[in-house]
Amino acid sequence: MLPDLSQYLWIAWLVLAVLFVIIELLTLEFTFLMLAAGTAIGGLGVNLLGGSWWLQVLAAAVVSALLLFTIRPLLLRVLHRSSVLHPTNVDAIYGMGARVVAPFVNGRGSVRLDNGEQWTAQLADTDGELAVGARAFVTAVRGATVEVTPEAATTERSVDE
């Protein structure tokens, strides 16, 4: 005669909940977290209240489904709301202000960006001139050289448009 193992079913619910939490730590989608909560609340809860095994499975499935379709979308919305893209590296240089630190000869010179970096620069408009100490804006990055436009030229263009 086989022993009655239903008295140890609470251990199986705990192991299943911990397994779901471990999988959630690897996936980070809140799916297995909802399954773990459904397992712990539904399955283990009904077990502790003395429900039969089929009622435990049914409660775990219902609670997991409710959590998956109600709480998970809210959590994902909150998670993605705070993920604003911030430009980094070269993307952060576009549109940055600069001050000329070396005179431009044949359209090439040197500027110090507002973030403190010193770059080799070339004029976007070959007709313009920039004196040492003049302000400019970065319009493009071409390898290790930035393309700049004088500050007055950018304000004149915006007024004309």
MODELLER restraints for C-alpha pairs under 7 A, 6 or more apart:
rsr = mdl.restraints
at = mdl.atoms
rsr.add(forms.Gaussian(group=physical.xy_distance, feature=features.Distance(at['CA:10:A'], at['CA:44:A']), mean=5.89, stdev=0.5))
rsr.add(forms.Gaussian(group=physical.xy_distance, feature=features.Distance(at['CA:10:A'], at['CA:47:A']), mean=6.41, stdev=0.5))
rsr.add(forms.Gaussian(group=physical.xy_distance, feature=features.Distance(at['CA:13:A'], at['CA:39:A']), mean=6.40, stdev=0.5))
rsr.add(forms.Gaussian(group=physical.xy_distance, feature=features.Distance(at['CA:13:A'], at['CA:40:A']), mean=6.67, stdev=0.5))
rsr.add(forms.Gaussian(group=physical.xy_distance, feature=features.Distance(at['CA:13:A'], at['CA:43:A']), mean=6.39, stdev=0.5))
rsr.add(forms.Gaussian(group=physical.xy_distance, feature=features.Distance(at['CA:13:A'], at['CA:44:A']), mean=5.69, stdev=0.5))
rsr.add(forms.Gaussian(group=physical.xy_distance, feature=features.Distance(at['CA:14:A'], at['CA:40:A']), mean=6.86, stdev=0.5))
rsr.add(forms.Gaussian(group=physical.xy_distance, feature=features.Distance(at['CA:17:A'], at['CA:36:A']), mean=4.45, stdev=0.5))
rsr.add(forms.Gaussian(group=physical.xy_distance, feature=features.Distance(at['CA:17:A'], at['CA:39:A']), mean=5.79, stdev=0.5))
rsr.add(forms.Gaussian(group=physical.xy_distance, feature=features.Distance(at['CA:17:A'], at['CA:40:A']), mean=6.07, stdev=0.5))
rsr.add(forms.Gaussian(group=physical.xy_distance, feature=features.Distance(at['CA:20:A'], at['CA:32:A']), mean=5.27, stdev=0.5))
rsr.add(forms.Gaussian(group=physical.xy_distance, feature=features.Distance(at['CA:20:A'], at['CA:33:A']), mean=6.52, stdev=0.5))
rsr.add(forms.Gaussian(group=physical.xy_distance, feature=features.Distance(at['CA:20:A'], at['CA:35:A']), mean=6.68, stdev=0.5))
rsr.add(forms.Gaussian(group=physical.xy_distance, feature=features.Distance(at['CA:20:A'], at['CA:36:A']), mean=5.19, stdev=0.5))
rsr.add(forms.Gaussian(group=physical.xy_distance, feature=features.Distance(at['CA:21:A'], at['CA:32:A']), mean=6.47, stdev=0.5))
rsr.add(forms.Gaussian(group=physical.xy_distance, feature=features.Distance(at['CA:21:A'], at['CA:33:A']), mean=5.81, stdev=0.5))
rsr.add(forms.Gaussian(group=physical.xy_distance, feature=features.Distance(at['CA:21:A'], at['CA:36:A']), mean=6.12, stdev=0.5))
rsr.add(forms.Gaussian(group=physical.xy_distance, feature=features.Distance(at['CA:23:A'], at['CA:32:A']), mean=6.59, stdev=0.5))
rsr.add(forms.Gaussian(group=physical.xy_distance, feature=features.Distance(at['CA:24:A'], at['CA:30:A']), mean=6.60, stdev=0.5))
rsr.add(forms.Gaussian(group=physical.xy_distance, feature=features.Distance(at['CA:24:A'], at['CA:32:A']), mean=5.02, stdev=0.5))
rsr.add(forms.Gaussian(group=physical.xy_distance, feature=features.Distance(at['CA:24:A'], at['CA:33:A']), mean=5.77, stdev=0.5))
rsr.add(forms.Gaussian(group=physical.xy_distance, feature=features.Distance(at['CA:30:A'], at['CA:72:A']), mean=6.23, stdev=0.5))
rsr.add(forms.Gaussian(group=physical.xy_distance, feature=features.Distance(at['CA:31:A'], at['CA:68:A']), mean=6.63, stdev=0.5))
rsr.add(forms.Gaussian(group=physical.xy_distance, feature=features.Distance(at['CA:34:A'], at['CA:64:A']), mean=5.78, stdev=0.5))
rsr.add(forms.Gaussian(group=physical.xy_distance, feature=features.Distance(at['CA:34:A'], at['CA:67:A']), mean=5.64, stdev=0.5))
rsr.add(forms.Gaussian(group=physical.xy_distance, feature=features.Distance(at['CA:34:A'], at['CA:68:A']), mean=5.80, stdev=0.5))
rsr.add(forms.Gaussian(group=physical.xy_distance, feature=features.Distance(at['CA:35:A'], at['CA:64:A']), mean=5.04, stdev=0.5))
rsr.add(forms.Gaussian(group=physical.xy_distance, feature=features.Distance(at['CA:37:A'], at['CA:64:A']), mean=6.88, stdev=0.5))
rsr.add(forms.Gaussian(group=physical.xy_distance, feature=features.Distance(at['CA:38:A'], at['CA:60:A']), mean=4.99, stdev=0.5))
rsr.add(forms.Gaussian(group=physical.xy_distance, feature=features.Distance(at['CA:38:A'], at['CA:61:A']), mean=6.84, stdev=0.5))
rsr.add(forms.Gaussian(group=physical.xy_distance, feature=features.Distance(at['CA:38:A'], at['CA:63:A']), mean=4.79, stdev=0.5))
rsr.add(forms.Gaussian(group=physical.xy_distance, feature=features.Distance(at['CA:38:A'], at['CA:64:A']), mean=4.09, stdev=0.5))
rsr.add(forms.Gaussian(group=physical.xy_distance, feature=features.Distance(at['CA:39:A'], at['CA:60:A']), mean=4.93, stdev=0.5))
rsr.add(forms.Gaussian(group=physical.xy_distance, feature=features.Distance(at['CA:42:A'], at['CA:56:A']), mean=6.46, stdev=0.5))
rsr.add(forms.Gaussian(group=physical.xy_distance, feature=features.Distance(at['CA:42:A'], at['CA:59:A']), mean=4.60, stdev=0.5))
rsr.add(forms.Gaussian(group=physical.xy_distance, feature=features.Distance(at['CA:42:A'], at['CA:60:A']), mean=4.03, stdev=0.5))
rsr.add(forms.Gaussian(group=physical.xy_distance, feature=features.Distance(at['CA:42:A'], at['CA:63:A']), mean=5.88, stdev=0.5))
rsr.add(forms.Gaussian(group=physical.xy_distance, feature=features.Distance(at['CA:43:A'], at['CA:56:A']), mean=4.44, stdev=0.5))
rsr.add(forms.Gaussian(group=physical.xy_distance, feature=features.Distance(at['CA:43:A'], at['CA:57:A']), mean=5.88, stdev=0.5))
rsr.add(forms.Gaussian(group=physical.xy_distance, feature=features.Distance(at['CA:43:A'], at['CA:59:A']), mean=5.95, stdev=0.5))
rsr.add(forms.Gaussian(group=physical.xy_distance, feature=features.Distance(at['CA:43:A'], at['CA:60:A']), mean=4.58, stdev=0.5))
rsr.add(forms.Gaussian(group=physical.xy_distance, feature=features.Distance(at['CA:46:A'], at['CA:56:A']), mean=5.40, stdev=0.5))
rsr.add(forms.Gaussian(group=physical.xy_distance, feature=features.Distance(at['CA:47:A'], at['CA:56:A']), mean=6.18, stdev=0.5))
rsr.add(forms.Gaussian(group=physical.xy_distance, feature=features.Distance(at['CA:93:A'], at['CA:138:A']), mean=6.94, stdev=0.5))
rsr.add(forms.Gaussian(group=physical.xy_distance, feature=features.Distance(at['CA:94:A'], at['CA:138:A']), mean=5.55, stdev=0.5))
rsr.add(forms.Gaussian(group=physical.xy_distance, feature=features.Distance(at['CA:94:A'], at['CA:139:A']), mean=5.87, stdev=0.5))
rsr.add(forms.Gaussian(group=physical.xy_distance, feature=features.Distance(at['CA:94:A'], at['CA:140:A']), mean=6.12, stdev=0.5))
rsr.add(forms.Gaussian(group=physical.xy_distance, feature=features.Distance(at['CA:95:A'], at['CA:137:A']), mean=5.80, stdev=0.5))
rsr.add(forms.Gaussian(group=physical.xy_distance, feature=features.Distance(at['CA:95:A'], at['CA:138:A']), mean=5.02, stdev=0.5))
rsr.add(forms.Gaussian(group=physical.xy_distance, feature=features.Distance(at['CA:95:A'], at['CA:139:A']), mean=5.89, stdev=0.5))
rsr.add(forms.Gaussian(group=physical.xy_distance, feature=features.Distance(at['CA:96:A'], at['CA:113:A']), mean=6.96, stdev=0.5))
rsr.add(forms.Gaussian(group=physical.xy_distance, feature=features.Distance(at['CA:96:A'], at['CA:114:A']), mean=6.73, stdev=0.5))
rsr.add(forms.Gaussian(group=physical.xy_distance, feature=features.Distance(at['CA:96:A'], at['CA:137:A']), mean=5.67, stdev=0.5))
rsr.add(forms.Gaussian(group=physical.xy_distance, feature=features.Distance(at['CA:96:A'], at['CA:138:A']), mean=5.51, stdev=0.5))
rsr.add(forms.Gaussian(group=physical.xy_distance, feature=features.Distance(at['CA:97:A'], at['CA:113:A']), mean=6.02, stdev=0.5))
rsr.add(forms.Gaussian(group=physical.xy_distance, feature=features.Distance(at['CA:97:A'], at['CA:114:A']), mean=5.57, stdev=0.5))
rsr.add(forms.Gaussian(group=physical.xy_distance, feature=features.Distance(at['CA:97:A'], at['CA:136:A']), mean=5.81, stdev=0.5))
rsr.add(forms.Gaussian(group=physical.xy_distance, feature=features.Distance(at['CA:97:A'], at['CA:137:A']), mean=4.48, stdev=0.5))
rsr.add(forms.Gaussian(group=physical.xy_distance, feature=features.Distance(at['CA:97:A'], at['CA:138:A']), mean=6.41, stdev=0.5))
rsr.add(forms.Gaussian(group=physical.xy_distance, feature=features.Distance(at['CA:98:A'], at['CA:111:A']), mean=6.05, stdev=0.5))
rsr.add(forms.Gaussian(group=physical.xy_distance, feature=features.Distance(at['CA:98:A'], at['CA:112:A']), mean=5.46, stdev=0.5))
rsr.add(forms.Gaussian(group=physical.xy_distance, feature=features.Distance(at['CA:98:A'], at['CA:113:A']), mean=4.15, stdev=0.5))
rsr.add(forms.Gaussian(group=physical.xy_distance, feature=features.Distance(at['CA:98:A'], at['CA:114:A']), mean=5.47, stdev=0.5))
rsr.add(forms.Gaussian(group=physical.xy_distance, feature=features.Distance(at['CA:98:A'], at['CA:135:A']), mean=5.75, stdev=0.5))
rsr.add(forms.Gaussian(group=physical.xy_distance, feature=features.Distance(at['CA:98:A'], at['CA:136:A']), mean=5.12, stdev=0.5))
rsr.add(forms.Gaussian(group=physical.xy_distance, feature=features.Distance(at['CA:98:A'], at['CA:137:A']), mean=5.76, stdev=0.5))
rsr.add(forms.Gaussian(group=physical.xy_distance, feature=features.Distance(at['CA:99:A'], at['CA:111:A']), mean=5.43, stdev=0.5))
rsr.add(forms.Gaussian(group=physical.xy_distance, feature=features.Distance(at['CA:99:A'], at['CA:112:A']), mean=5.34, stdev=0.5))
rsr.add(forms.Gaussian(group=physical.xy_distance, feature=features.Distance(at['CA:99:A'], at['CA:113:A']), mean=6.45, stdev=0.5))
rsr.add(forms.Gaussian(group=physical.xy_distance, feature=features.Distance(at['CA:99:A'], at['CA:133:A']), mean=5.70, stdev=0.5))
rsr.add(forms.Gaussian(group=physical.xy_distance, feature=features.Distance(at['CA:99:A'], at['CA:134:A']), mean=5.64, stdev=0.5))
rsr.add(forms.Gaussian(group=physical.xy_distance, feature=features.Distance(at['CA:99:A'], at['CA:135:A']), mean=4.64, stdev=0.5))
rsr.add(forms.Gaussian(group=physical.xy_distance, feature=features.Distance(at['CA:99:A'], at['CA:136:A']), mean=6.10, stdev=0.5))
rsr.add(forms.Gaussian(group=physical.xy_distance, feature=features.Distance(at['CA:100:A'], at['CA:110:A']), mean=6.08, stdev=0.5))
rsr.add(forms.Gaussian(group=physical.xy_distance, feature=features.Distance(at['CA:100:A'], at['CA:111:A']), mean=4.30, stdev=0.5))
rsr.add(forms.Gaussian(group=physical.xy_distance, feature=features.Distance(at['CA:100:A'], at['CA:112:A']), mean=6.38, stdev=0.5))
rsr.add(forms.Gaussian(group=physical.xy_distance, feature=features.Distance(at['CA:100:A'], at['CA:131:A']), mean=6.89, stdev=0.5))
rsr.add(forms.Gaussian(group=physical.xy_distance, feature=features.Distance(at['CA:100:A'], at['CA:132:A']), mean=5.02, stdev=0.5))
rsr.add(forms.Gaussian(group=physical.xy_distance, feature=features.Distance(at['CA:100:A'], at['CA:133:A']), mean=5.03, stdev=0.5))
rsr.add(forms.Gaussian(group=physical.xy_distance, feature=features.Distance(at['CA:100:A'], at['CA:134:A']), mean=5.50, stdev=0.5))
rsr.add(forms.Gaussian(group=physical.xy_distance, feature=features.Distance(at['CA:100:A'], at['CA:135:A']), mean=6.51, stdev=0.5))
rsr.add(forms.Gaussian(group=physical.xy_distance, feature=features.Distance(at['CA:101:A'], at['CA:110:A']), mean=5.68, stdev=0.5))
rsr.add(forms.Gaussian(group=physical.xy_distance, feature=features.Distance(at['CA:101:A'], at['CA:111:A']), mean=5.17, stdev=0.5))
rsr.add(forms.Gaussian(group=physical.xy_distance, feature=features.Distance(at['CA:101:A'], at['CA:112:A']), mean=6.42, stdev=0.5))
rsr.add(forms.Gaussian(group=physical.xy_distance, feature=features.Distance(at['CA:101:A'], at['CA:132:A']), mean=5.43, stdev=0.5))
rsr.add(forms.Gaussian(group=physical.xy_distance, feature=features.Distance(at['CA:101:A'], at['CA:133:A']), mean=6.17, stdev=0.5))
rsr.add(forms.Gaussian(group=physical.xy_distance, feature=features.Distance(at['CA:102:A'], at['CA:109:A']), mean=5.63, stdev=0.5))
rsr.add(forms.Gaussian(group=physical.xy_distance, feature=features.Distance(at['CA:102:A'], at['CA:110:A']), mean=4.94, stdev=0.5))
rsr.add(forms.Gaussian(group=physical.xy_distance, feature=features.Distance(at['CA:102:A'], at['CA:111:A']), mean=6.84, stdev=0.5))
rsr.add(forms.Gaussian(group=physical.xy_distance, feature=features.Distance(at['CA:102:A'], at['CA:132:A']), mean=5.86, stdev=0.5))
rsr.add(forms.Gaussian(group=physical.xy_distance, feature=features.Distance(at['CA:103:A'], at['CA:109:A']), mean=5.55, stdev=0.5))
rsr.add(forms.Gaussian(group=physical.xy_distance, feature=features.Distance(at['CA:103:A'], at['CA:131:A']), mean=5.99, stdev=0.5))
rsr.add(forms.Gaussian(group=physical.xy_distance, feature=features.Distance(at['CA:103:A'], at['CA:132:A']), mean=5.53, stdev=0.5))
rsr.add(forms.Gaussian(group=physical.xy_distance, feature=features.Distance(at['CA:104:A'], at['CA:130:A']), mean=6.56, stdev=0.5))
rsr.add(forms.Gaussian(group=physical.xy_distance, feature=features.Distance(at['CA:107:A'], at['CA:122:A']), mean=5.46, stdev=0.5))
rsr.add(forms.Gaussian(group=physical.xy_distance, feature=features.Distance(at['CA:107:A'], at['CA:123:A']), mean=5.33, stdev=0.5))
rsr.add(forms.Gaussian(group=physical.xy_distance, feature=features.Distance(at['CA:107:A'], at['CA:126:A']), mean=6.09, stdev=0.5))
rsr.add(forms.Gaussian(group=physical.xy_distance, feature=features.Distance(at['CA:108:A'], at['CA:121:A']), mean=5.65, stdev=0.5))
rsr.add(forms.Gaussian(group=physical.xy_distance, feature=features.Distance(at['CA:108:A'], at['CA:122:A']), mean=4.37, stdev=0.5))
rsr.add(forms.Gaussian(group=physical.xy_distance, feature=features.Distance(at['CA:108:A'], at['CA:123:A']), mean=6.55, stdev=0.5))
rsr.add(forms.Gaussian(group=physical.xy_distance, feature=features.Distance(at['CA:109:A'], at['CA:120:A']), mean=5.95, stdev=0.5))
rsr.add(forms.Gaussian(group=physical.xy_distance, feature=features.Distance(at['CA:109:A'], at['CA:121:A']), mean=5.16, stdev=0.5))
rsr.add(forms.Gaussian(group=physical.xy_distance, feature=features.Distance(at['CA:109:A'], at['CA:122:A']), mean=6.22, stdev=0.5))
rsr.add(forms.Gaussian(group=physical.xy_distance, feature=features.Distance(at['CA:110:A'], at['CA:119:A']), mean=5.77, stdev=0.5))
rsr.add(forms.Gaussian(group=physical.xy_distance, feature=features.Distance(at['CA:110:A'], at['CA:120:A']), mean=4.51, stdev=0.5))
rsr.add(forms.Gaussian(group=physical.xy_distance, feature=features.Distance(at['CA:110:A'], at['CA:121:A']), mean=5.15, stdev=0.5))
rsr.add(forms.Gaussian(group=physical.xy_distance, feature=features.Distance(at['CA:111:A'], at['CA:118:A']), mean=5.71, stdev=0.5))
rsr.add(forms.Gaussian(group=physical.xy_distance, feature=features.Distance(at['CA:111:A'], at['CA:119:A']), mean=5.51, stdev=0.5))
rsr.add(forms.Gaussian(group=physical.xy_distance, feature=features.Distance(at['CA:111:A'], at['CA:120:A']), mean=6.42, stdev=0.5))
rsr.add(forms.Gaussian(group=physical.xy_distance, feature=features.Distance(at['CA:111:A'], at['CA:121:A']), mean=6.24, stdev=0.5))
rsr.add(forms.Gaussian(group=physical.xy_distance, feature=features.Distance(at['CA:112:A'], at['CA:118:A']), mean=4.25, stdev=0.5))
rsr.add(forms.Gaussian(group=physical.xy_distance, feature=features.Distance(at['CA:112:A'], at['CA:119:A']), mean=6.27, stdev=0.5))
rsr.add(forms.Gaussian(group=physical.xy_distance, feature=features.Distance(at['CA:119:A'], at['CA:145:A']), mean=6.36, stdev=0.5))
rsr.add(forms.Gaussian(group=physical.xy_distance, feature=features.Distance(at['CA:119:A'], at['CA:146:A']), mean=6.73, stdev=0.5))
rsr.add(forms.Gaussian(group=physical.xy_distance, feature=features.Distance(at['CA:120:A'], at['CA:145:A']), mean=4.99, stdev=0.5))
rsr.add(forms.Gaussian(group=physical.xy_distance, feature=features.Distance(at['CA:120:A'], at['CA:146:A']), mean=6.44, stdev=0.5))
rsr.add(forms.Gaussian(group=physical.xy_distance, feature=features.Distance(at['CA:121:A'], at['CA:145:A']), mean=5.24, stdev=0.5))
rsr.add(forms.Gaussian(group=physical.xy_distance, feature=features.Distance(at['CA:121:A'], at['CA:146:A']), mean=4.78, stdev=0.5))
rsr.add(forms.Gaussian(group=physical.xy_distance, feature=features.Distance(at['CA:121:A'], at['CA:147:A']), mean=5.66, stdev=0.5))
rsr.add(forms.Gaussian(group=physical.xy_distance, feature=features.Distance(at['CA:121:A'], at['CA:148:A']), mean=6.61, stdev=0.5))
rsr.add(forms.Gaussian(group=physical.xy_distance, feature=features.Distance(at['CA:122:A'], at['CA:145:A']), mean=6.95, stdev=0.5))
rsr.add(forms.Gaussian(group=physical.xy_distance, feature=features.Distance(at['CA:122:A'], at['CA:146:A']), mean=6.33, stdev=0.5))
rsr.add(forms.Gaussian(group=physical.xy_distance, feature=features.Distance(at['CA:122:A'], at['CA:147:A']), mean=4.93, stdev=0.5))
rsr.add(forms.Gaussian(group=physical.xy_distance, feature=features.Distance(at['CA:122:A'], at['CA:148:A']), mean=6.22, stdev=0.5))
rsr.add(forms.Gaussian(group=physical.xy_distance, feature=features.Distance(at['CA:123:A'], at['CA:147:A']), mean=5.64, stdev=0.5))
rsr.add(forms.Gaussian(group=physical.xy_distance, feature=features.Distance(at['CA:123:A'], at['CA:148:A']), mean=5.16, stdev=0.5))
rsr.add(forms.Gaussian(group=physical.xy_distance, feature=features.Distance(at['CA:123:A'], at['CA:149:A']), mean=6.08, stdev=0.5))
rsr.add(forms.Gaussian(group=physical.xy_distance, feature=features.Distance(at['CA:124:A'], at['CA:147:A']), mean=5.52, stdev=0.5))
rsr.add(forms.Gaussian(group=physical.xy_distance, feature=features.Distance(at['CA:124:A'], at['CA:148:A']), mean=5.58, stdev=0.5))
rsr.add(forms.Gaussian(group=physical.xy_distance, feature=features.Distance(at['CA:124:A'], at['CA:149:A']), mean=5.64, stdev=0.5))
rsr.add(forms.Gaussian(group=physical.xy_distance, feature=features.Distance(at['CA:125:A'], at['CA:149:A']), mean=6.85, stdev=0.5))
rsr.add(forms.Gaussian(group=physical.xy_distance, feature=features.Distance(at['CA:130:A'], at['CA:150:A']), mean=6.75, stdev=0.5))
rsr.add(forms.Gaussian(group=physical.xy_distance, feature=features.Distance(at['CA:135:A'], at['CA:150:A']), mean=6.31, stdev=0.5))
rsr.add(forms.Gaussian(group=physical.xy_distance, feature=features.Distance(at['CA:135:A'], at['CA:151:A']), mean=5.56, stdev=0.5))
rsr.add(forms.Gaussian(group=physical.xy_distance, feature=features.Distance(at['CA:136:A'], at['CA:148:A']), mean=6.05, stdev=0.5))
rsr.add(forms.Gaussian(group=physical.xy_distance, feature=features.Distance(at['CA:136:A'], at['CA:149:A']), mean=5.42, stdev=0.5))
rsr.add(forms.Gaussian(group=physical.xy_distance, feature=features.Distance(at['CA:136:A'], at['CA:150:A']), mean=4.28, stdev=0.5))
rsr.add(forms.Gaussian(group=physical.xy_distance, feature=features.Distance(at['CA:136:A'], at['CA:151:A']), mean=4.59, stdev=0.5))
rsr.add(forms.Gaussian(group=physical.xy_distance, feature=features.Distance(at['CA:137:A'], at['CA:148:A']), mean=5.34, stdev=0.5))
rsr.add(forms.Gaussian(group=physical.xy_distance, feature=features.Distance(at['CA:137:A'], at['CA:149:A']), mean=5.42, stdev=0.5))
rsr.add(forms.Gaussian(group=physical.xy_distance, feature=features.Distance(at['CA:137:A'], at['CA:150:A']), mean=6.46, stdev=0.5))
rsr.add(forms.Gaussian(group=physical.xy_distance, feature=features.Distance(at['CA:137:A'], at['CA:151:A']), mean=6.21, stdev=0.5))
rsr.add(forms.Gaussian(group=physical.xy_distance, feature=features.Distance(at['CA:138:A'], at['CA:146:A']), mean=6.39, stdev=0.5))
rsr.add(forms.Gaussian(group=physical.xy_distance, feature=features.Distance(at['CA:138:A'], at['CA:147:A']), mean=5.74, stdev=0.5))
rsr.add(forms.Gaussian(group=physical.xy_distance, feature=features.Distance(at['CA:138:A'], at['CA:148:A']), mean=4.44, stdev=0.5))
rsr.add(forms.Gaussian(group=physical.xy_distance, feature=features.Distance(at['CA:138:A'], at['CA:149:A']), mean=6.56, stdev=0.5))
rsr.add(forms.Gaussian(group=physical.xy_distance, feature=features.Distance(at['CA:139:A'], at['CA:147:A']), mean=5.57, stdev=0.5))
rsr.add(forms.Gaussian(group=physical.xy_distance, feature=features.Distance(at['CA:139:A'], at['CA:148:A']), mean=5.48, stdev=0.5))
rsr.add(forms.Gaussian(group=physical.xy_distance, feature=features.Distance(at['CA:139:A'], at['CA:149:A']), mean=6.71, stdev=0.5))
rsr.add(forms.Gaussian(group=physical.xy_distance, feature=features.Distance(at['CA:140:A'], at['CA:146:A']), mean=5.85, stdev=0.5))
rsr.add(forms.Gaussian(group=physical.xy_distance, feature=features.Distance(at['CA:140:A'], at['CA:147:A']), mean=5.00, stdev=0.5))
rsr.add(forms.Gaussian(group=physical.xy_distance, feature=features.Distance(at['CA:141:A'], at['CA:147:A']), mean=6.02, stdev=0.5))
